Amino acid sequence: MVIDGEPNIRVDMSLTSDFGDSTHAGYVVAVTQVTTAIPAVCAAPAGVLTYLDLPPHGARPALTAADMRTARFRRTTLRR
């Protein structure tokens, strides 16, 4: 992406993963959108909704620094 202005901005992004599957990073990005929408969907009135009916939601940290330090988290989550 290139934005001409003051200042000029150039962004070059690539979706990669160390998981070993070239599509894994794309799956993670797609699933993140779904999982961050869960609280908004649960709080919405009953009925059929579209993505446009939900309030804006974005990525947020799922874990705190304390979670990252616990031995239980490391054993169960970081193992492949």
N, C-alpha and C positions, 0 to 999 in steps of 0.2 A: 504494500500500500504506500502510495506517495501522496503527500499533501503539500501542495505548493502554497506557500504563505510566508509569514514572518514569525517564527522561524519555519523553515522547511522541515518536514518530517518524513522519514522513510522507515518503514517497518517491514521486516522480512521474517515470517514465522514458518516453522515447520512442525508438524505433529509427529513426534517420535516417541518410542517407548523402549525401555530396556527389558521388557517382558519377553521379547523374542518373536512376537507376532506383530507384523506391520500395521494391522488394523486395531490393535489393542488400544492405542492412544485415542483413536476416534470413538471407540466404544465408551471409554471413560468420559470423554467430553459429552457425549449424548446422554449417558446415564446421569451425569451430574445435573443436567437441566431438569430431568425428571425428578430426581430425589430432592432437589432444592425447592421444587414446587409442591411437595407433599403437604407442608403446613398450610399453604394458601388454599389448596384443594379441600383439606379437611375443614377449614374455617369458612368456606364458601357455602352459600345456600344450596339446598338440594336441587337437582336438575342437571340438564346437560350444559356443560361449560366448554368454551374454547380457550385456547391459550391467551387470547386477547381479553377474556373476562377476568383473568387473575391479576392481582396487583403485581408490580415489578418485584422480582426476586432475583437474587444473584448468588454467586458463590460465597461461601463463608467457611471459616475453619470448622471442621468437624471435631477436632481434638484440641485440647488445651495443652500447654507446655507440661502441666502436671501429668496428663495422660501419657505423653511421650516418654516421661521419665519412669513410669511404672514398669516393673518387670513383667507383670501379667500382660500388659499391652504388647510388649516386645515379643513375648513368646507366642501369643495367639494371632497377632496381626501381621507381623513382618515376615513370617515364615512363608516361603513359596512352595 
